[in-house]
């Protein structure tokens, strides 16, 4: 049985949505090199062991101002092994899910400022090479019915199981350890049904939507709860669009510590601050985990 985690443990993971400033592909995927994209400069990193993209990412202005003041850098840098599933052009055209509050990490001659999140196979006995070549990046869910209303709200927004008061991430405490992150089970599943719960609208305007999510053979079908902004689900378009889509949810949340926000044994679906969900950029097997 999975160890339960508290809502405060989940909330300590500061996810946000970033935009790639520039991304460059290694010239040959069999080479253990990363090419760094900088204005007017492309720089090979011969110390990279596996093919990867080096990202320069932009966030909310306050977060970038803080970063520039502390580290004399105008963007966040990160490296991600996404070369098997994605092209640079695909990544540059998308918003990406990031986790920002790990301590900065030296990767070769470069310093990584955040984690660009992906989903990959989970479970015992999965080969490391299979994990690397199967990793798919994560993005906000947008479609033709919802993108016009939502797209302006998602860049730089907090991502979590309950919407935050702040509209953007403004500061980065860098207080998260990898072991704390690994305790939380973030898994991909497919929404089977989704409905607004009667009388669930709070004074802050958030409303709970319950349903079921299929997490595949390892966890099966679980009850789920998602918290959305009431003004964005009134016409039902978003909920209708989400049925049959994949989402990322926390499957080991201790509901006793969640202040009546979630029922017992319920998967807590992650949203972009109550505006929309997050999803793999390509359809993957249910049960993939976030990393």
C-alpha positions in Angstrom: 0.0 0.0 0.0 1.3 3.5 -0.9 2.3 5.8 1.9 -0.2 8.7 2.2 1.0 12.2 1.9 -0.5 15.4 3.3 -1.9 18.4 1.4 0.9 20.5 2.8 3.5 18.1 1.3 1.7 18.3 -2.1 1.5 22.1 -1.9 5.2 22.3 -1.2 5.9 21.3 -4.9 5.8 24.6 -6.7 4.7 23.7 -10.3 4.2 26.4 -12.8 3.7 26.9 -16.6 6.7 28.2 -18.6 7.3 29.1 -22.2 10.4 28.0 -24.0 12.6 31.0 -24.9 14.6 28.7 -27.2 15.3 25.0 -27.6 18.0 23.4 -29.8 18.4 19.7 -30.8 21.7 17.8 -30.7 22.9 17.3 -34.2 22.9 13.5 -33.8 20.9 11.7 -31.2 23.6 9.1 -30.8 26.0 11.7 -29.6 26.2 12.4 -25.9 25.9 16.2 -26.3 23.6 19.0 -25.4 23.5 22.2 -27.5 22.8 25.3 -25.5 20.5 27.9 -27.1 21.5 31.5 -26.2 20.9 34.7 -28.1 23.3 34.7 -31.1 25.2 31.7 -29.6 24.8 27.9 -29.8 27.2 26.0 -27.5 27.9 22.3 -27.4 28.1 20.6 -24.0 30.4 17.6 -24.4 29.8 16.5 -20.8 26.2 15.4 -21.4 25.9 11.6 -21.2 22.6 11.2 -23.0 20.8 13.1 -25.7 18.8 16.0 -24.3 17.4 19.5 -25.0 18.6 22.5 -23.1 15.8 24.9 -22.4 15.7 28.6 -21.7 12.3 29.3 -20.1 10.4 32.4 -19.3 7.9 32.8 -16.4 5.9 35.5 -14.7 8.0 38.8 -14.6 8.3 38.9 -10.8 9.8 35.4 -10.8 12.3 36.3 -13.6 13.2 39.6 -11.8 14.0 37.6 -8.6 16.0 35.1 -10.6 18.0 37.9 -12.4 18.7 39.6 -9.1 20.0 36.4 -7.5 21.8 34.7 -10.4 22.3 37.4 -13.0 20.2 35.4 -15.5 17.2 36.7 -17.3 15.7 33.2 -18.0 15.6 29.8 -16.3 17.7 27.1 -17.8 16.9 23.4 -17.8 17.9 20.1 -19.5 15.4 17.4 -20.4 15.7 14.1 -22.2 12.8 14.5 -24.6 14.6 13.9 -27.9 13.0 10.6 -28.6 9.4 11.8 -28.5 9.5 15.5 -29.4 11.1 18.0 -31.9 12.4 21.4 -30.8 9.8 23.1 -33.0 7.0 21.2 -31.1 8.4 22.2 -27.7 9.0 25.8 -28.7 5.4 26.1 -29.7 4.0 24.9 -26.4 3.7 25.8 -22.8 5.5 23.3 -20.6 5.0 22.1 -17.0 7.9 22.9 -14.7 8.8 22.3 -11.1 10.8 25.3 -9.9 11.8 24.9 -6.2 14.5 22.3 -6.3 17.9 23.7 -5.4 19.8 24.6 -8.6 21.8 21.7 -10.0 25.1 21.6 -12.0 24.7 19.5 -15.2 28.0 19.4 -17.0 29.2 22.9 -17.4 25.7 24.4 -17.1 23.4 25.1 -14.1 19.9 23.8 -14.2 17.4 26.2 -12.6 14.2 24.0 -12.7 12.8 20.6 -13.8 11.0 20.4 -17.1 8.4 17.7 -16.3 7.6 14.7 -18.3 5.6 11.4 -17.8 7.2 8.0 -18.2 6.4 4.4 -17.5 6.1 3.3 -13.9 6.2 0.1 -12.0 8.8 -2.5 -11.2 11.2 -3.8 -13.8 10.9 -1.0 -16.3 14.2 -0.6 -18.2 15.9 2.8 -17.8 16.3 3.2 -21.6 12.6 2.5 -22.1 11.8 5.2 -19.6 14.1 7.7 -21.3 12.8 7.0 -24.8 9.2 7.0 -23.7 9.2 10.3 -21.8 6.6 12.8 -23.0 6.4 16.4 -21.9 3.4 17.8 -20.0 1.3 20.8 -21.0 -2.0 22.6 -20.1 -5.1 21.2 -21.8 -6.4 23.6 -24.4 -8.9 23.0 -27.2 -10.8 25.1 -29.7 -13.7 25.5 -27.3 -11.7 26.6 -24.3 -8.4 28.1 -25.5 -9.8 31.6 -26.2 -11.1 31.9 -22.6 -8.2 30.2 -20.8 -5.0 30.8 -22.7 -4.2 34.2 -21.3 -4.5 32.9 -17.7 -2.1 29.9 -17.8 1.3 31.3 -18.4 3.3 31.5 -15.1 0.3 30.3 -13.2 0.5 27.9 -10.2 -0.3 24.2 -10.9 -1.6 22.0 -8.1 -4.6 20.0 -6.7 -6.3 23.2 -5.3 -6.2 26.6 -6.9 -3.9 29.2 -5.3 -4.8 32.7 -4.2 -2.0 34.2 -6.3 -2.5 34.2 -10.1 1.2 33.8 -10.8 4.3 32.3 -9.1 6.1 35.3 -7.8 9.0 33.8 -5.8 11.0 30.7 -5.5 12.2 29.5 -2.1 14.2 26.5 -3.5 13.1 24.4 -0.5 12.1 21.1 -2.1 14.2 17.9 -2.0 14.0 15.0 -4.5 12.9 12.6 -1.7 10.0 14.9 -0.8 8.9 15.0 -4.5 9.2 11.2 -4.9 6.9 10.5 -1.9 4.0 12.0 -3.9 2.4 9.7 -6.5 1.6 11.7 -9.6 0.0 9.4 -12.2 -1.6 9.8 -15.6 -5.2 8.6 -16.0 -8.1 9.0 -18.4 -11.2 10.8 -17.2 -14.3 8.6 -17.6 -16.9 10.9 -16.2 -16.9 14.4 -14.7 -19.7 16.3 -13.1 -20.2 19.4 -10.9 -21.0 18.6 -7.3 -24.1 20.3 -6.0 -23.6 23.0 -3.4 -19.8 22.7 -3.6 -19.1 26.3 -4.7 -16.9 28.1 -2.2 -16.8 31.7 -1.2 -13.6 32.1 -3.2 -15.4 31.0 -6.4 -13.9 27.5 -6.7 -16.2 24.5 -7.4 -15.6 20.8 -7.0 -16.1 18.4 -9.9 -16.1 14.7 -9.1 -15.9 11.7 -11.4 -13.8 8.6 -12.1 -10.4 8.2 -13.7 -8.8 5.1 -15.1 -5.2 4.8 -14.0 -4.5 1.5 -15.8 -3.5 -1.9 -14.5 -1.5 -0.8 -11.5 -4.2 1.3 -9.8 -7.4 0.7 -11.7 -10.3 3.1 -11.7 -10.4 5.6 -8.9 -12.9 8.3 -7.8 -11.5 11.7 -8.6 -12.0 15.3 -7.6 -11.0 18.5 -9.5 -11.3 22.1 -8.3 -12.1 24.6 -11.0 -13.1 28.3 -11.1 -16.8 28.4 -11.3 -16.9 31.0 -14.1 -15.0 28.8 -16.4 -17.2 25.7 -16.1 -20.7 27.4 -16.1 -21.5 26.5 -19.7 -20.2 23.0 -19.4 -17.8 23.2 -22.4 -14.7 22.5 -20.4 -16.1 19.5 -18.6 -17.5 18.1 -21.8 -14.1 18.5 -23.5 -12.2 16.8 -20.6 -14.2 13.5 -20.8 -11.9 11.0 -22.4 -8.8 13.2 -22.0 -5.8 12.2 -19.9 -4.9 14.1 -16.7 -2.3 14.0 -14.0 -3.5 13.4 -10.4 -2.1 12.7 -7.0 -3.2 9.2 -6.1 -1.9 8.9 -2.5 -3.3 12.0 -0.8 -4.4 11.6 2.8 -7.9 13.1 2.7 -8.0 13.4 6.5 -5.4 16.1 6.2 -7.1 17.9 3.2 -9.7 20.0 5.1 -12.7 18.4 3.5 -11.5 19.3 0.0 -11.2 15.6 -1.0 -13.0 12.4 0.0 -11.3 9.2 1.2 -9.4 7.3 -1.5 -9.9 10.0 -4.1 -7.4 11.0 -6.8 -6.8 14.7 -6.6 -6.6 16.0 -10.2 -4.0 18.7 -10.9 -5.2 21.9 -12.5 -3.6 25.1 -13.8 -4.9 27.3 -10.9 -8.5 26.1 -11.5 -8.6 27.1 -15.2 -7.8 23.8 -16.9 -6.1 20.5 -16.4 -2.6 19.3 -17.4 -2.0 16.4 -19.8 0.7 14.5 -21.6 1.5 16.1 -25.0 1.0 12.7 -26.6 -1.4 10.0 -25.4 0.5 7.5 -23.1 -0.4 4.4 -21.2 -2.6 5.1 -18.2 -0.4 4.8 -15.1 2.6 6.7 -16.4 4.1 8.8 -13.6 5.3 12.4 -13.5 9.0 13.0 -13.2 
